[in-house]
Amino acid sequence: MPETSVHVVLLEKSPHPTEMTATAARTCYSANAPDAIMQRWHAKPDDMVQTVDRVRSAGHHSTLEHNIYVFGVTGISRAATHQLVRHRHLQFDQQSQRYLAFKGSDFAYVKPRRLSSLPELSARFDELMAQIGETYRALLNAGIAGEDARFVLPNAAASQMVVSGNARAWYEFLTLRTCNMAQWEIREMAFQVLRILKKQDPILFKDAGATCVRGYCNEPNGPECPRYVAVVKAQMDGARKAAEWIAAHGKEPGGGRSNGETPITQ
Ligand SMILES: Cc1cc2nc3c(=O)[nH]c(=O)nc-3n(C[C@H](O)[C@H](O)[C@H](O)COP(=O)(O)OP(=O)(O)OC[C@H]3O[C@@H](n4cnc5c(N)ncnc54)[C@H](O)[C@@H]3O)c2cc1C
């Protein structure tokens, strides 16, 4: 019986996502028409990057929504797809267990990698999958419809999906599901999505990921998470270096308040 694991591929995406987001942002403040704004970015790439950086970090994320990304996901367990479909701003089509009858006892399944350190239990897991497959096939052979025979299939049964969403929805998904608190399989899927999006559109997805990537953590166990600890350490190193610089030079880098801004006092 085939064991499998999650695999994500990008099927389709909006053609010019970074330009599109910059255009949406600039349209809010410009007298120019959106098509004129869209056409000018190739001549002003730095302006485009700054515009996108500004709206992304300011949280004006409606400007991300004009870009769609469609992924194919295979080898993912029903346990993980159940979590995935909770993301209400993503759209899904999933392989049916009603209309697709698996051949023989050959339904593919996902086995948690942790079991590899427990060979005896791992073997029992495989045996159970085989037994389930046999019962499933026996039910089908007895004329029971696929929609009823599937009741014996486990959470481990593999599935496949087409999942689409706009850049904002993917951002939200990545925030929750690349976090160390997320379950390992959906986290693995989320990291595959993250790698693809960062490669495709690095400016748009520059700080995508768990909140620690953006310097904070809302999880109560945050202080125990190695990723968050690394972020805090880096922030502390940065603050210490700045303090040392101020002590050595007797003033703030760049002349402190020379630009006339009100000092930050809290
Ligand atoms: C680590 C972890 C553990 C989890 N454990 C459990 C669990 O034990 N049990 C369980 O049932 N679920 C659990 N979940 C799933 C979780 O509760 C959410 O259903 C899932 O993460 C989707 O997130 P969401 O609802 O924030 O966002 P989405 O559905 O992706 O929506 C994105 C954002 O849109 C806004 N939004 C969407 N719909 C509405 C609405 N109707 N009204 C107002 N605002 C809206 C919200 O700001 C929301 O954050 C867990 C998730 C994680 C990451």
The ligand as an SDF file (V2000), in Angstrom:
LIG
                    3D

 53 58  0  0  0  0  0  0  0  0999 V2000
   -2.0470   26.2120   16.1490 C   0  0  0  0  0  0  0  0  0  0  0  0
   -3.4910   26.0820   15.8060 C   0  0  0  0  0  0  0  0  0  0  0  0
   -4.3190   25.3000   16.5900 C   0  0  0  0  0  0  0  0  0  0  0  0
   -5.6790   25.1910   16.2860 C   0  0  0  0  0  0  0  0  0  0  0  0
   -6.4690   24.4100   17.0680 N   0  0  0  0  0  0  0  0  0  0  0  0
   -7.7960   24.3170   16.8010 C   0  0  0  0  0  0  0  0  0  0  0  0
   -8.6610   23.5170   17.6090 C   0  0  0  0  0  0  0  0  0  0  0  0
   -8.2420   22.8950   18.5580 O   0  0  0  0  0  0  0  0  0  0  0  0
   -9.9650   23.4490   17.2820 N   0  0  0  0  0  0  0  0  0  0  0  0
  -10.4870   24.1540   16.2170 C   0  0  0  0  0  0  0  0  0  0  0  0
  -11.6860   24.0670   15.9700 O   0  0  0  0  0  0  0  0  0  0  0  0
   -9.6940   24.8860   15.4290 N   0  0  0  0  0  0  0  0  0  0  0  0
   -8.3740   25.0040   15.6870 C   0  0  0  0  0  0  0  0  0  0  0  0
   -7.5710   25.7690   14.8760 N   0  0  0  0  0  0  0  0  0  0  0  0
   -8.1690   26.4300   13.7160 C   0  0  0  0  0  0  0  0  0  0  0  0
   -8.4540   27.9160   14.0160 C   0  0  0  0  0  0  0  0  0  0  0  0
   -9.3660   28.0530   15.0710 O   0  0  0  0  0  0  0  0  0  0  0  0
   -8.9850   28.6390   12.7710 C   0  0  0  0  0  0  0  0  0  0  0  0
  -10.2210   28.0860   12.3780 O   0  0  0  0  0  0  0  0  0  0  0  0
   -8.0530   28.5630   11.5800 C   0  0  0  0  0  0  0  0  0  0  0  0
   -6.7300   28.7670   11.9810 O   0  0  0  0  0  0  0  0  0  0  0  0
   -8.4540   29.6250   10.5520 C   0  0  0  0  0  0  0  0  0  0  0  0
   -8.0790   30.8660   11.0500 O   0  0  0  0  0  0  0  0  0  0  0  0
   -9.0190   32.1390   11.1270 P   0  0  0  0  0  0  0  0  0  0  0  0
  -10.3910   31.7460   11.5050 O   0  0  0  0  0  0  0  0  0  0  0  0
   -8.3100   33.1620   11.9300 O   0  0  0  0  0  0  0  0  0  0  0  0
   -8.8770   32.6710    9.6740 O   0  0  0  0  0  0  0  0  0  0  0  0
   -9.5430   32.6210    8.2360 P   0  0  0  0  0  0  0  0  0  0  0  0
  -10.7770   31.8260    8.1840 O   0  0  0  0  0  0  0  0  0  0  0  0
   -8.4020   32.2200    7.3590 O   0  0  0  0  0  0  0  0  0  0  0  0
   -9.8680   34.1220    8.0980 O   0  0  0  0  0  0  0  0  0  0  0  0
   -8.8390   35.0930    8.1160 C   0  0  0  0  0  0  0  0  0  0  0  0
   -9.2340   36.2930    8.9500 C   0  0  0  0  0  0  0  0  0  0  0  0
  -10.4150   36.8640    8.3940 O   0  0  0  0  0  0  0  0  0  0  0  0
  -11.2380   37.3680    9.4290 C   0  0  0  0  0  0  0  0  0  0  0  0
  -12.5270   36.6500    9.3930 N   0  0  0  0  0  0  0  0  0  0  0  0
  -12.8090   35.5280    8.6770 C   0  0  0  0  0  0  0  0  0  0  0  0
  -14.0960   35.1810    8.8590 N   0  0  0  0  0  0  0  0  0  0  0  0
  -14.6160   36.0790    9.7300 C   0  0  0  0  0  0  0  0  0  0  0  0
  -15.8960   36.2410   10.3270 C   0  0  0  0  0  0  0  0  0  0  0  0
  -16.8950   35.4040   10.0790 N   0  0  0  0  0  0  0  0  0  0  0  0
  -16.0870   37.2790   11.1470 N   0  0  0  0  0  0  0  0  0  0  0  0
  -15.0790   38.1520   11.4090 C   0  0  0  0  0  0  0  0  0  0  0  0
  -13.8410   38.0590   10.9090 N   0  0  0  0  0  0  0  0  0  0  0  0
  -13.6120   37.0280   10.0700 C   0  0  0  0  0  0  0  0  0  0  0  0
  -10.4820   37.1460   10.7360 C   0  0  0  0  0  0  0  0  0  0  0  0
   -9.6940   38.2810   11.0160 O   0  0  0  0  0  0  0  0  0  0  0  0
   -9.5790   35.9860   10.4080 C   0  0  0  0  0  0  0  0  0  0  0  0
   -8.4280   35.9080   11.2330 O   0  0  0  0  0  0  0  0  0  0  0  0
   -6.2190   25.8810   15.1690 C   0  0  0  0  0  0  0  0  0  0  0  0
   -5.3720   26.6750   14.3860 C   0  0  0  0  0  0  0  0  0  0  0  0
   -4.0300   26.7670   14.6810 C   0  0  0  0  0  0  0  0  0  0  0  0
   -3.1480   27.6280   13.8050 C   0  0  0  0  0  0  0  0  0  0  0  0
  1  2  1  0
  2  3  1  0
  2 52  2  0
  3  4  2  0
  4  5  1  0
  4 50  1  0
  5  6  2  0
  6  7  1  0
  6 13  1  0
  7  8  2  0
  7  9  1  0
  9 10  1  0
 10 11  2  0
 10 12  1  0
 12 13  2  0
 13 14  1  0
 14 15  1  0
 14 50  1  0
 15 16  1  0
 16 17  1  0
 16 18  1  0
 18 19  1  0
 18 20  1  0
 20 21  1  0
 20 22  1  0
 22 23  1  0
 23 24  1  0
 24 25  2  0
 24 26  1  0
 24 27  1  0
 27 28  1  0
 28 29  2  0
 28 30  1  0
 28 31  1  0
 31 32  1  0
 32 33  1  0
 33 34  1  0
 33 48  1  0
 34 35  1  0
 35 36  1  0
 35 46  1  0
 36 37  1  0
 36 45  1  0
 37 38  2  0
 38 39  1  0
 39 40  1  0
 39 45  2  0
 40 41  1  0
 40 42  2  0
 42 43  1  0
 43 44  2  0
 44 45  1  0
 46 47  1  0
 46 48  1  0
 48 49  1  0
 50 51  2  0
 51 52  1  0
 52 53  1  0
M  END
$$$$
